[in-house]
């Protein structure tokens, strides 16, 4: 499988791809489109008053607000045209600080007129200056019957701060090179996305919710993720953190695709998916929650119930990528082939992680490390399942192909390899495996060994590690034998 990682790059030449998702082919030139008038606006009309929610009084003094830092914001009435005009003015000047009407729905019915857009049509003008949008609990949504366009794009030189808003229903056409159904950050662009929901967006390219090629930060409040078992299940997630959910991509990154510099903190990525397309080889379909092709830092992030048609149900780390993840949960994700929770070809460092109850159709129910280095410290890889679609595949917890796996003070437990000829419920190793103060316990496979199967690789196990309670055996037969493993 070592030669398949870069094959997604061939997708641009795959015939018939641009029509996926029923988008109806390529988009017309966004620069040639015009705005509609009042039919473009929607939202709370304050009981029949004008679309901005005004009551006939002079609210000129209410147009400006200051935040806690004393920065001045310009109010934007509940009208999509007003929002477009405010961004146009900001781009034409030295930027803008905008505050949306409280809990308004800004409905976009057509893409905004602007210069030619190389990555497909956009509902709002491309951000080219420093623009802050304080959503005030509002929603920016593409109308269900509108032609395809993404909601937001940050161009080269643009710097967007977006907070307390929902981005919904974007649909980016243009195939493999486009992407970013909800938000796209171009090379040279920057974005900080705070306490924001990016939901129900899609693309026939990369990044159903967000595609980042510049510098992006996705942030939530620090308490997010600390009370997942809270009995109050109905509380608004916006009070806790950012939420990237129910987004879809044809290729990589159902929730987020990153080919730049990405930071994600106090955020949930859930129920996103990548489909992939098959010609003679699988193209894309990796990273149901997150696909990282360059550099990503994750802290206090939950990835759950994401699906990848090919690899990395929760997270995919691409060739030469670097992923640093701490305090994360990767739970209940699924991949059609490899790496139900995590698939990596690059450098992946996990600390205080929980990779739990993921499934892979073939190998690596929890983690599939193909050619890179996967390091886990003080982490738990448990109750994952491999080989749900195959008879001879291995590695319920971890599958290590041609790379290096290092486990320190971690647990690999209660994982399963369930194919009729499958081995290594715990760990399959074909290269280099190093265990320090680590427990590999209570894993199950159809054929022995159930704990660790060393298939021609090199294994180091220190005296403080324990390999026990695995079925049918702990490590026998393995070649060479696994040190400090008995039975």
VOGU-3710 file (C-alpha; in Angstrom, 3 decimals, decimal comma):
1> xxxxxxxxxx> 0,000/0,000/0,000  3,038/2,282/0,293  2,635/3,726/-3,195  -0,926/5,000/-2,846  -0,451/8,035/-0,633  0,265/10,570/-3,333  -2,272/9,216/-5,766  -4,881/11,771/-4,763  -2,888/14,293/-6,777  -3,979/12,485/-9,932
11> xxxxxxxxxx> -7,584/13,345/-9,238  -7,429/16,535/-11,286  -7,121/14,361/-14,391  -9,912/11,946/-13,506  -12,754/12,171/-16,016  -16,214/13,140/-14,884  -15,199/14,314/-11,424  -16,447/17,905/-11,573  -20,057/16,870/-11,772  -20,053/15,059/-8,446
21> xxxxxxxxxx> -22,632/15,731/-5,744  -25,169/16,649/-8,419  -23,766/20,156/-8,669  -24,510/20,307/-12,333  -21,076/21,020/-13,756  -18,927/24,147/-13,526  -20,121/27,531/-12,353  -20,643/30,622/-14,446  -18,191/33,497/-14,018  -18,992/35,072/-10,678
31> xxxxxxxxxx> -17,908/38,468/-11,978  -20,716/38,441/-14,523  -23,433/37,843/-11,977  -25,523/40,597/-10,441  -27,215/41,038/-7,120  -30,908/40,699/-6,607  -32,721/43,250/-4,474  -34,986/42,556/-1,556  -35,426/38,892/-2,506  -31,839/38,358/-1,427
41> xxxxxxxxxx> -32,416/39,240/2,199  -33,915/37,169/4,913  -34,052/36,986/8,660  -35,897/38,393/11,598  -37,917/41,384/10,398  -38,852/42,403/13,938  -42,560/41,910/13,517  -43,010/43,462/10,076  -40,589/46,351/10,417  -37,921/46,882/7,790
51> xxxxxxxxxx> -35,393/44,043/7,058  -32,810/45,609/9,326  -35,124/45,274/12,272  -35,559/49,044/12,633  -38,587/50,595/14,311  -38,788/53,927/12,453  -36,571/55,741/14,924  -33,235/57,301/14,148  -30,687/54,679/15,090  -27,707/56,443/13,585
61> xxxxxxxxxx> -26,066/56,613/16,986  -26,495/52,857/17,368  -24,463/51,983/14,273  -21,147/51,984/16,093  -20,234/49,648/18,939  -17,087/48,981/20,878  -15,928/45,598/22,039  -14,237/44,799/25,346  -10,928/46,001/23,916  -12,410/49,326/22,871
71> xxxxxxxxxx> -12,352/48,526/19,154  -15,108/50,193/17,174  -17,528/48,074/15,147  -19,947/49,126/12,430  -23,416/47,580/12,649  -24,690/45,712/9,602  -28,500/45,549/9,285  -30,151/42,172/8,708  -29,698/42,243/4,939  -27,328/40,238/2,739
81> xxxxxxxxxx> -26,894/43,234/0,441  -25,864/45,387/3,382  -23,276/42,802/4,434  -21,866/42,605/0,910  -21,682/46,391/0,674  -19,905/46,621/4,031  -17,243/44,108/2,937  -16,804/45,932/-0,394  -16,180/49,197/1,490  -13,712/47,457/3,782
91> xxxxxxxxxx> -11,798/45,965/0,865  -11,706/49,348/-0,867  -10,330/51,065/2,224  -8,156/49,926/5,067  -10,423/47,153/6,291  -13,537/46,952/8,450  -14,890/45,835/11,810  -18,452/44,648/11,337  -21,099/43,594/13,831  -24,038/41,626/12,430
101> xxxxxxxxxx> -27,619/41,983/13,595  -28,342/39,743/16,558  -29,425/36,217/15,547  -30,230/37,326/12,017  -30,144/34,971/9,031  -28,292/36,509/6,091  -29,486/34,448/3,113  -27,347/34,594/-0,049  -29,221/33,811/-3,241  -26,415/34,485/-5,737
111> xxxxxxxxxx> -22,658/34,855/-5,699  -21,464/38,411/-5,227  -20,119/40,369/-8,236  -16,351/40,605/-8,026  -13,236/40,164/-10,202  -12,653/36,726/-11,757  -12,464/34,039/-9,086  -9,961/31,268/-9,898  -11,349/28,862/-7,303  -15,052/29,176/-8,019
121> xxxxxxxxxx> -17,880/31,526/-7,139  -18,218/33,064/-3,674  -21,321/34,335/-1,905  -19,558/37,271/-0,226  -16,788/39,443/-1,681  -13,352/37,872/-1,325  -11,634/39,319/1,752  -8,537/41,256/0,667  -8,021/43,563/3,662  -8,213/43,154/7,448
131> xxxxxxxxxx> -11,880/42,409/8,150  -13,488/41,406/11,432  -17,022/40,023/11,440  -18,678/39,687/14,841  -21,610/37,439/14,043  -23,608/38,215/17,189  -25,204/34,768/16,956  -26,213/35,174/13,307  -26,179/32,757/10,363  -24,818/33,307/6,856
141> xxxxxxxxxx> -26,395/30,721/4,559  -26,596/29,943/0,867  -30,205/29,651/-0,310  -31,122/26,042/-1,026  -32,171/26,811/-4,611  -29,172/29,018/-5,449  -26,443/28,085/-7,913  -23,339/26,585/-6,246  -20,952/28,930/-4,429  -18,940/28,891/-1,218
151> xxxxxxxxxx> -19,858/31,361/1,510  -16,516/33,041/2,294  -13,035/33,276/0,811  -9,919/35,019/2,140  -7,653/36,088/-0,700  -3,911/36,710/-0,677  -3,219/39,602/1,680  -6,599/39,257/3,346  -6,931/38,789/7,105  -10,322/37,668/8,400
161> xxxxxxxxxx> -11,460/37,386/11,993  -14,813/35,623/12,199  -16,597/35,003/15,477  -19,925/33,834/16,862  -21,570/33,021/13,529  -22,866/29,995/11,634  -21,631/29,371/8,072  -24,097/27,058/6,384  -25,002/25,469/3,085  -22,047/26,519/0,946
171> xxxxxxxxxx> -21,406/24,442/-2,166  -18,047/24,882/-3,880  -17,816/23,599/-7,432  -14,644/23,413/-9,492  -13,231/19,973/-8,731  -9,993/18,944/-7,063  -8,210/22,311/-7,225  -11,057/24,343/-5,746  -12,662/23,277/-2,476  -13,743/24,942/0,708
181> xxxxxxxxxx> -17,510/24,544/0,630  -18,006/26,915/3,545  -14,732/28,853/3,845  -11,547/28,930/1,790  -8,269/30,600/2,842  -5,985/31,134/-0,139  -2,185/31,114/-0,173  -1,117/34,396/1,448  -4,406/34,721/3,333  -5,020/34,515/7,068
191> xxxxxxxxxx> -8,113/33,671/9,085  -9,026/33,380/12,761  -12,340/31,610/13,256  -13,698/31,826/16,810  -16,718/30,132/18,404  -18,165/29,528/14,972  -20,214/26,696/13,476  -19,393/25,555/9,929  -22,167/23,137/8,991  -23,833/21,427/6,015
201> xxxxxxxxxx> -21,347/22,658/3,421  -20,002/20,552/0,562  -17,555/20,518/-2,332  -16,507/18,297/-5,193  -12,938/19,267/-4,318  -11,051/19,431/-0,993  -12,400/20,561/2,368  -16,149/20,280/2,659  -16,336/22,761/5,524  -13,015/24,631/5,338
211> xxxxxxxxxx> -10,071/24,487/2,930  -6,943/26,221/4,208  -3,951/27,008/2,002  -2,736/29,947/4,094  -2,655/30,430/7,860  -5,785/29,523/9,797  -6,787/29,309/13,450  -10,037/27,681/14,519  -10,691/28,439/18,167  -13,284/27,915/20,856
221> xxxxxxxxxx> -13,533/28,830/24,501  -11,147/27,025/26,802  -13,862/25,116/28,644  -14,968/23,350/25,456  -14,620/19,589/25,551  -14,327/19,336/29,330  -17,974/18,458/29,893  -18,911/16,006/27,146  -20,785/13,919/29,689  -22,770/16,871/30,943
231> xxxxxxxxxx> -26,423/15,930/31,379  -27,480/19,145/29,679  -27,201/17,818/26,133  -29,350/20,589/24,667  -27,095/23,496/25,480  -25,825/25,400/22,480  -22,415/24,241/21,314  -21,653/27,828/20,345  -21,385/28,567/24,065  -18,604/25,993/24,315
241> xxxxxxxxxx> -16,520/26,093/21,152  -16,368/25,933/17,400  -18,242/23,161/15,636  -17,368/21,775/12,182  -20,055/19,229/11,350  -22,107/17,545/8,630  -19,835/18,754/5,835  -18,878/16,669/2,801  -16,017/16,565/0,274  -15,533/14,387/-2,755
251> xxxxxxxxxx> -11,783/14,190/-2,173  -9,925/14,875/1,096  -11,021/16,640/4,269  -14,728/16,256/4,872  -14,608/18,787/7,688  -11,280/20,540/7,078  -8,558/20,180/4,467  -5,258/21,839/5,375  -2,407/22,538/2,997  -1,030/25,471/4,964
261> xxxxxxxxxx> -0,537/26,203/8,649  -3,471/25,226/10,846  -4,249/25,537/14,555  -7,424/24,003/15,986  -8,356/24,461/19,644  -11,491/23,712/21,677  -13,383/22,490/18,633  -15,540/19,544/17,621  -15,418/17,940/14,144  -18,293/15,501/13,744
271> xxxxxxxxxx> -20,399/13,718/11,117  -18,252/14,956/8,238  -17,392/12,675/5,321  -15,237/12,209/2,267  -16,429/10,037/-0,567  -13,492/9,531/-2,936  -13,713/8,455/-6,543  -12,434/5,276/-8,137  -11,072/4,989/-11,672  -8,354/2,318/-11,647
281> xxxxxxxxxx> -7,057/3,433/-8,230  -8,804/5,191/-5,339  -8,473/8,974/-5,553  -8,986/10,960/-2,402  -11,622/10,044/0,096  -9,196/10,568/2,998  -9,584/12,418/6,280  -13,281/12,310/7,080  -12,878/14,883/9,844  -9,525/16,475/9,012
291> xxxxxxxxxx> -7,025/16,007/6,196  -3,639/17,588/6,929  -1,119/17,852/4,108  1,272/20,265/5,764  1,339/21,488/9,410  -1,413/21,195/12,004  -1,585/21,692/15,771  -4,647/20,344/17,597  -5,452/20,967/21,258  -8,629/19,942/23,067
301> xxxxxxxxxx> -10,320/18,740/19,887  -12,964/16,051/19,504  -13,321/14,164/16,202  -16,282/11,811/16,217  -18,599/10,031/13,793  -16,667/11,101/10,688  -16,359/8,816/7,658  -13,690/8,460/4,963  -14,361/6,443/1,847  -10,698/5,412/1,765
311> xxxxxxxxxx> -8,337/6,364/4,611  -8,348/8,179/7,936  -11,915/8,237/9,172  -11,080/10,845/11,807  -7,720/12,308/10,711  -5,440/11,828/7,730  -1,825/13,035/7,892  -0,374/13,258/4,401  3,106/12,641/3,050  5,662/14,988/4,697
321> xxxxxxxxxx> 2,974/16,447/6,952  3,408/17,252/10,631  0,514/16,803/13,060  0,829/17,641/16,756  -2,236/16,633/18,752  -2,837/16,771/22,497  -5,917/16,345/24,639  -7,904/14,998/21,716  -10,606/12,376/21,324  -10,865/10,393/18,069
331> xxxxxxxxxx> -13,987/8,331/18,565  -16,556/6,426/16,485  -15,033/7,241/13,100  -14,862/4,892/10,119  -12,638/4,383/7,054  -13,549/2,180/4,128  -10,005/0,829/3,946  -7,258/1,949/6,367  -7,020/3,885/9,602  -10,493/4,073/11,081
341> xxxxxxxxxx> -9,376/6,724/13,562  -6,046/8,009/12,223  -4,085/7,409/9,019  -0,641/8,990/8,708  2,207/9,108/6,219  4,007/11,940/7,973  5,084/12,809/11,512  2,219/12,427/13,976  2,650/13,193/17,685  -0,211/12,342/20,048
351> xxxxxxxxxx> -0,254/13,211/23,752  -3,139/12,641/26,166  -5,181/11,228/23,297  -8,076/8,810/23,283  -8,535/6,808/20,051  -11,639/4,789/20,787  -14,258/2,671/19,003  -13,188/3,405/15,415  -13,495/0,974/12,492  -11,451/0,236/9,369
361> xxxxxxxxxx> -12,707/-1,905/6,515  -9,233/-3,416/6,185  -6,226/-2,454/8,346  -5,602/-0,307/11,398  -8,917/0,076/13,168  -7,507/2,734/15,469  -4,300/3,900/13,773  -2,631/3,105/10,440  0,965/4,357/10,205  2,172/3,791/6,673
371> xxxxxxxxxx> 5,647/5,296/6,168  5,996/8,052/8,754  6,559/8,175/12,504  3,633/7,887/14,884  4,382/8,702/18,518  1,825/8,403/21,320  2,439/9,443/24,915  0,063/8,917/27,823  -2,650/7,932/25,383  -5,237/5,185/25,057
381> xxxxxxxxxx> -6,056/3,212/21,891  -9,029/1,043/22,740  -12,001/-0,896/21,371  -11,158/-0,278/17,725  -11,931/-2,832/15,018  -10,142/-3,805/11,786  -11,076/-6,019/8,858  -14,804/-5,367/8,827  -14,810/-5,642/5,009  -11,967/-8,104/4,518
391> xxxxxxxxxx> -10,899/-11,615/5,476  -7,087/-11,250/5,700  -6,202/-7,933/7,304  -4,548/-7,057/10,578  -4,083/-4,505/13,333  -7,245/-3,828/15,303  -5,537/-1,169/17,403  -2,484/-0,171/15,351  -1,123/-1,197/11,952  2,493/-0,188/11,272
401> xxxxxxxxxx> 3,545/-0,623/7,658  6,975/0,753/6,725  7,270/3,422/9,386  8,056/3,779/13,077  5,606/3,540/15,973  6,685/4,737/19,426  4,384/4,233/22,420  5,226/5,722/25,825  3,124/5,238/28,948  0,146/4,301/26,819
411> xxxxxxxxxx> -2,519/1,590/26,659  -3,540/-0,522/23,652  -6,498/-2,521/24,893  -9,661/-4,370/23,880  -9,118/-3,902/20,142  -10,180/-6,523/17,586  -9,159/-7,865/14,165  -12,235/-9,758/13,034  -11,568/-10,984/9,484  -11,696/-14,762/9,093
421> xxxxxxxxxx> -7,890/-14,917/8,649  -6,925/-11,772/10,574  -4,174/-11,435/13,176  -3,015/-8,824/15,693  -6,012/-7,486/17,518  -3,610/-5,142/19,282  -0,638/-4,179/17,073  0,637/-5,357/13,689  4,259/-4,423/12,976  6,167/-4,740/9,728
431> xxxxxxxxxx> 8,890/-2,194/10,513  9,929/-0,541/13,813  7,944/-0,661/17,054  9,140/0,715/20,408  7,178/0,283/23,671  8,071/2,117/26,895  5,947/1,646/30,038  3,071/0,606/27,798  0,332/-1,991/28,229  -1,008/-4,132/25,383
441> xxxxxxxxxx> -3,860/-6,048/26,963  -7,123/-7,880/26,265  -6,968/-7,567/22,483  -8,552/-10,235/20,261  -7,973/-11,521/16,737  -9,350/-14,450/14,759  -5,919/-16,092/14,390  -2,908/-15,918/16,709  -1,351/-13,744/17,850  -3,992/-11,513/19,357
451> xxxxxxxxxx> -1,666/-9,017/21,082  1,353/-8,066/18,930  2,194/-9,669/15,595  5,750/-8,833/14,522  5,869/-9,693/10,838  9,568/-9,288/10,008  10,054/-5,983/11,812  12,043/-4,831/14,825  10,357/-4,560/18,241  11,723/-3,092/21,473
461> xxxxxxxxxx> 9,784/-3,620/24,708  11,135/-2,285/28,004  10,832/-4,067/31,356  8,015/-1,796/32,539  5,727/-2,676/29,648  3,133/-5,455/29,863  1,673/-7,636/27,086  -1,007/-9,847/28,601  -4,526/-11,206/28,385  -4,613/-11,143/24,590
471> xxxxxxxxxx> -6,326/-13,931/22,634  -5,658/-16,418/21,099  -2,057/-15,636/22,204  -0,061/-12,617/23,252  2,706/-12,615/20,611  3,160/-16,188/19,330  3,833/-16,760/16,471  5,932/-13,691/15,565  9,157/-13,528/13,600  11,441/-12,305/15,026
481> xxxxxxx> 9,888/-12,933/18,471  8,624/-9,985/20,496  10,914/-9,389/23,520  9,423/-9,499/26,994  6,279/-11,132/25,654  5,242/-14,609/26,732  2,630/-16,854/25,184
//
